[in-house]
Amino acid sequence: MASGNLFGQSLKTVSYQDGSQKLNGLVTSNAGKKLPGVLILPAWKGIDEEAKTAALELQKQGYIAFIADIYGEGKIPTNSEEAAKSSGYYKKNYSEYQKRISLALEQLKKNGAIADKTVVIGYCFGGTGALESARGNLPVAGVVSIHGSLGRDQSRKNEKLNAKILVENPADDKGVTPDDYSNLIKEMNDGNADWQIITYAHSKHTFTDPKSPDYNETMAKRAWNHTLLFLKEILK
């Protein structure tokens, strides 16, 4: 399933705009049908194999999946240093991140997703975006943050959170501090959210990515099954 040829056959490029910036997302081949939809926010280097694999798996489960292009054509990071700089910009300028997510959601719905049956899932930087989707009260039923950064600027006020929230947190993620964890719980409780956090033992940051040295196959499979259970509960 990881072959480039299969991806080429199963995922179609969808070009859209944010002002003058061209964005190039990917949609599954069941686009156009009236089905629940899942927006996938990729990790910090942009659309990658993990996001594409997730999209194809979600199509098998009966969802239209759309992979967002957050950075835009000509601005995709080519190394970790560039990725850190680009993702850091959107984490700091979170309203711009929320806008790019909103634009991708519009494309998901234009491609057939039922408007009130959509969820955002994200990996790493995209996991942060999933939480920002909830914080921005974007029109989604739920969000799934998969090894996303849980911290945020504490000068921001805690607001009501309408989306159901699932956080899949690797126990040994050095990027998540105890304060990040407790502050997120307080934020979700203050927002009266329907939330859950699942923590995966013996798992470092990118534990779900088969190409990562952090990959934990057992925990990655469990996390994916938890994602599917969450989607089934609120979308079907």
C-alpha positions, 0 to 999 in steps of 0.5 A: 500500500505504500507504493507511489503507484498506488497513491497515484491511483487512489489520491487525487490532487485538489488545488485551492487558494488562500489569497494568492497562495496556491495550496495542493491537497489530496482527496481519496477516490470516493470523492463526490459521494455523500459520506462522512469526511475526515480532514488529515493534517500532516506532520511538520514536513507537509504531506507525507507517506503516513498521511497518505496511508491514513487517507487510504485506510480511511477510504476503506472504512467508508470515509472521504479523506482530504489531506490538507496542504498547510504551507502551500506550493513552493513553501514545503520544507525540505529538511527538519530545520525548515520544517521547525521554522515553518511549523513554528510560525503557524503554531505562533500565528495560530489564527493563520493555521486555523484559516488554512485548516478551514480552507481545507475543510471547505475542500473536504465538503466540496468533495462530498463530505457531509457537512455535519459529519466531519472530523479533523485528525492530525499527526505531530504538527498536524496534531497541534492543528487538530487541537487548534480546530477545536480551539477555533470552534471550526465546524467539525464534530470531533478532533484527534491529536496524534502525538501533537504538541499539547502546549500553547501560549498561556496568555490565551483565554480558555474558551468553550470547546464544542468538538469532541476531543481525542488526544493520543499521547506517547508516554515518552514524548520529550516535547510534552511537559507535565505542565503542558499536559495539566494545562490542556486538561484544565483548558478542556475542562474549562471549555466543558469539552467531551474529551479523552486522553490515551497515553501509550506506554514505551512510546516516543514522539513519532511512535505511529510512523513506520519510517521513524526510529520511534515507531512502536508497532503495537502501540501504533496499531492500538492508536489507529484502532482508537481513532477508528472507534472515535470516528465510528462513534461520532460520524456513523 
